[in-house]
């Protein structure tokens, strides 16, 4: 049976996880995106529960590896990653700080009630993360990753990704 090389608090482990960037959007951590759902002890093991942004997210395996490596770098040898699909991840779990970081990075953060591509109307305008204009249009419901849509600002003429609301 493995034992912990050190005995960190759960709070300390959460702080380590805050330093693990999302592989597709490195300006925000997996904690800020709400992907890390729980951290518990199970005997001598640390069990970290993650919920991917959607069940087919190609970054899920990379996220698990990055989390495990980050915890092991702090001297914890027995780490398990538990993937939990229910309840499904929601953009409501993204922190306010992460929303600001997304915008500064050039990605419009999610807002509620924003159908794209084929919808009759967009009920909530998407602000351009570059000039803050609401004079934007959805170009494609598929952006640089499946969780983003591609938009264009009609004022500054710049394209940008919008993090879809789930």
PyMOL commands that set and color helices and strands:
alter all, ss='L'
color gray80, all
select helices_A, chain A and resi 10-17+60-72+91-93+96-105
alter helices_A, ss='H'
color red, helices_A
select strands_A, chain A and resi 36-42+45-50+79-83+107-108+136-140+148-153+159-163
alter strands_A, ss='S'
color yellow, strands_A
deselect
rebuild
show_as cartoon
